[in-house]
Amino acid sequence: MTKSADAFEKSLSAHAAIVEARLATLLDASIRPAELARPAQLIEAMHYGALNGGKRLRPYLVMQATQLFAGNEEAALQVGCALECLHSYSLVHDDLPAMDDDDLRRGQPTVHKKYDDATAILAGDGLLTYAFDIIASPETPLPDAAKVALVLELSRAAGIGGMAGGQMLDLAAEKQQPDERGIVLLQAMKTGALLRFACEAGAIIAGRPAEDRDRLRRFGEIIGRAFQVADDLLDITSDAATLGKATGKDAAKGKATLVGLKGTDWARSELDRLVSEANALLAPYGAEAEPLKEAAHFIAYRKK
Amino acid sequence: MTKSADAFEKSLSAHAAIVEARLATLLDASIRPAELARPAQLIEAMHYGALNGGKRLRPYLVMQATQLFAGNEEAALQVGCALECLHSYSLVHDDLPAMDDDDLRRGQPTVHKKYDDATAILAGDGLLTYAFDIIASPETPLPDAAKVALVLELSRAAGIGGMAGGQMLDLAAEKQQPDERGIVLLQAMKTGALLRFACEAGAIIAGRPAEDRDRLRRFGEIIGRAFQVADDLLDITSDAATLGKATGKDAAKGKATLVGLKGTDWARSELDRLVSEANALLAPYGAEAEPLKEAAHFIAYRKK
């Protein structure tokens, strides 16, 4: 591991710890007014689903994209936590027996295994709903215009034209394989949309004009594609011990991936191409953009 | 049926038709940009789950509460549709086998029977997410401050301290019966919170000060309680043919209700008391409040 990569992973971990602490505080405060009856098991399941380790890559991107424009750090942390609630909801629902039917996530029982299906459905619903509560909250120090833009972009990134729609297409893809263009669109929706939002959110939080929002949005789209190519490559080339989860899952399910269609050599050169493209987009920002470039590098070349 | 009650039901139906038409338009436009892959089955399931008849009582309350303060009618219709998406999501998820396990809703197969569990989970997720998209949308003509207030109140009404938390407590109540206070809190969360939001939303849309927001909020809470008492009473006293759904369900499930605990005489006098209290709250608004008073009367004394 290069020195720079090592420093990046330390920075990522340090930010993850800050995000986890804030997420725990936010989830504890999620019942207002306090005299309401507490659905204790639901709150516990939401904690369990949201606070299970994880790299916290999406909040990291929100925070670094905000810092690029010297935006409000506290707002970036809050919006990062909102995004992580939303990401966590998607994992909880995707793991359900009716969906991907996974018993383990990061080596621990998934929410529906630890509790039951009803609790997992409601915990996901609660996390999704809470994401919008956090953004709109008076405790998130942002002008109303920025909050409205964040709610709009997040709901679109998460909704039918984004993550939820992508998951539906992904379930359908197990029965009828999409072509190359279909795979690219499906992945842009299922995993790309939230990464795109994470980057664009920084420009929104910092109140930047449309040009910067657009640039960060495109940067997010490109690292979203890199994320998916890297994921597919790891599924083929890594082993379960390194990856911390089963490998060869795509092939076993007969799921078409770009890497499966075009090969691992293509994948490695595609990652190089995407990283260059991502870096070029950030060129106008000079050295300030270094942390985001390192994030792009990490996403493309991570070993797990 | 009195003349006035007949006129009220005509007004409710007329508004419901307007809401259904707008909901259909909004759901058709829910994929942006249009060149994205369309998860056709998901969009179809969302239509199916949201456009299945229904009284559209919540949007009606939003529209009438807005009109009380001469607020923007177009905004009220949009917010009413957002609220109906959210209400529909809760029905789709509550009907799932892991939750209340219902095969029929209004005489039609529920979403998971018509499609499958995965599609129903995602259709619910999509409807919930889309509610926030509609509120934040540039097509909803409201100042940003009003949109932020609506997102905050709706996410709290729908979340762990509201509907989702109430559903969790309700599932737990089948195993361990709550006491009277527990039942009141559970119902205020599960069904009351969205009705409260519907009424308060009118004051927010019209940009009214805290005093009016508070008054409408309390009005919403009271008609929420009346709604639940009337529901429990109908479950005991009505027959399936009139109600359009099975009766005696609460008793069959061993579910504790206030009416079960305190009797039908108590329920009838409680409804009178709640209607008086609701009317008294609206007294300062004079004749302008007549439609909301009629709504309270309808909610308390409806036959189905």
Interface residues (C-beta under 8 A of the other chain):
Chain A: S30 I31 R32 P33 L36 A37 R38 P39 Q41 L42 I43 M46 Y89 H93 L96 A98 M99 D116 D117 A118 T119 I121 L122 G124 D125 G126 L128 T129 Y130 F132 D133 I135 A136 S137 P143 D144 A145 K147 V148 A149 V151 L152 L154 S155 R156 A158 G159 I160 G161 A164 G165 G166 Q167 M168 L169 L171 A172 G182 L185 L186 M189
Chain B: S30 I31 R32 P33 L36 A37 R38 P39 Q41 L42 I43 M46 Y89 H93 L96 A98 M99 D116 D117 A118 T119 I121 L122 G124 D125 G126 L128 T129 Y130 F132 D133 I135 A136 S137 P143 D144 A145 K147 V148 A149 V151 L152 L154 S155 R156 A158 G159 I160 G161 A164 G165 G166 Q167 M168 L169 L171 A172 G182 L185 L186 M189
